[in-house]
């Protein structure tokens, strides 16, 4: 009647072993560390970089507890945060701008635990802190980018309407359109008022030239700036999701700033590099009509061109007109070039981008096309291949002396979406626990003291069955912490409240079972029958209460954000572990203790 098959005991034992292994790393904690990474793969991470870091630290008498390097950079551990901060400032000064030096926290777990994927839980900003960035959006660049777009649209409109014009160009914060006669200017003005209502058009005359000067209306400027800010926030959120950071805080501050807080982040160097980059892709045609060597020697760049340098070092004249931008990209993945095997980025264009690219390649067979990566207003020609044939299908490959890390990072940036305007990190700091050390201790102690109080009450009121309930409650906490550690969840103060609530709900299930057993004994049932009936008849009530709470937890996760979602995750996981421990684990212990006794006369309850 009260016996389990062997496989159930094995399941319980495996669950407890799992909980022990994945909970253990939380007792070892983390060590303050400094991570040194090359900026965008300019320098390889190898033994020479490690030696350089070691020499710098020893020269300045900064003791470290361990140092190693991998593909992401050199990581040095320190005994305390004061030494960590001193080392970070020193290394940043000594190594220069070609390296990203960032504060980090590395798990102190033994290697055998790490090899099993057992890592400590992340702690949120309110418990452990994290990294705080304040980024500023370049609103002037957002307006400039919009005007550049209008420049291309105006050319297209005038060509379609067959209105003769002498040239269209952007002059500072305005679009200048030149005509040879007043009639053409008047026709163009009427047409552009329909197709470009956000432009405020003014007529100007300069000798034989007739001009239209288009500036963005104040309403349009405000709308573009608001869109740029919101688009950048969305893009930052996509990038942070790619980094795998749990529960990030991304908030608008003022009209042109964004606050990004990354709680429990491990690789702050990577986060800083990805957030600080503003990579957008531009495809332009190479100007092969003018002599690039003469332009370099005289310093006179032909009108409508810009001078760039290829990765191979050769100068290149590139037309200002943008054929295609990163806005048309639907996907980007790192990979390798088919023939040479060097790292590359494989780009998939959306429907509109594929049509434009197909048309451009059809019309320019035999000519060179430059693919530029624009970062913080500075362009870099990644590659400039010759168009051999019309390219359809919307698939583009870019390669050109990239490292695998750079290809992966570039694909991430393009896939996450282009920033609507460049952003600069104007403030970076590590956030300490906002509660303070004393409040953190109180938060953890409240769970411990609550557990002890419940255990004492249960053992006093239910005797041996109270001890069994306390054991199953301990298994519940063990499994919950193990699951949170395995999922690398971020534990915040609301999450701790979720654990406390889970402990209460788990013991509630045991109370229901114990009371049901006592009731059966009072009604004259034998101890064995009372145990069996107690578990069987209490299960429906336990399931009902847990399912309704689980639904509430799912609703909180679905509709909530930030700390609310953190609470919901802990609550939902806690309900699953409490069901397992309160029903399966506690009954397993009872079956081992009483199940083999054929003539059981009484139980300690």
PyMOL commands that set and color helices and strands:
alter all, ss='L'
color gray80, all
select helices_A, chain A and resi 6-28+39-41+47-59+81-95+111-115+139-160+182-195+218-243+268-276+292-298+326-328+351-363+404-416+437-486+493-522+527-559+563-594
alter helices_A, ss='H'
color red, helices_A
select strands_A, chain A and resi 30-38+66-70+73-77+99-107+122-123+130-137+167-171+174-179+199-206+209-216+249-253+257-263+280-286+305-309+315-325+329-336+343-349+369-375+378-383+395-399+423-431+490-491
alter strands_A, ss='S'
color yellow, strands_A
deselect
rebuild
show_as cartoon
